[in-house]
């Protein structure tokens, strides 16, 4: 039997996850401005919640291939699937967890610092090359395939987003080298 690492609540990390010495692991809900205590027994359900975004993408592309949907309808299916899943988790899971009284979230480090501290220089360089390649190749592919309308503009938008991502990673790499993170 393979060695499976058991994940505990203190091992969780994320944009709304805080490790508080007084309360333990806290999920902070930005809508209700309350913190909810996550225990080790809640980790499995929480990890399913973190898979909502990729699962919604799979649902949308599955519906697109199954029903021959266009990109706009596929995007609508994605948004609906994600909202249903996220709302279900909020009401059926998070809001039933014990509330952390008087919890105030601390400011987290920026994405630049997170990348500079969390990844090696070689990983950042690899990511930069991949993002630049996507930035250049997506519009070329769109023009070669004669995309029109929303498909063409969506390709340009994705190219711009990957270009912005490349700039962010470049800045993180410069910070890593300059400040020796």
Secondary structure by P-SEA (a helix, b strand, c coil): ccbbbbbccccccccccccccccccccccccccbbbbbcccaaaaaaaaaaaaaaaaaaaaaaaaaccccaaaaaaaaaaaaaaaaaaaaaaccccccccccccccccccaaaaaaacccaaaaaaaaaaaaaaaaaaaaaaaaaccccaaaaaaaaaaaaaaaaaaaaaaaaaaaaaccc
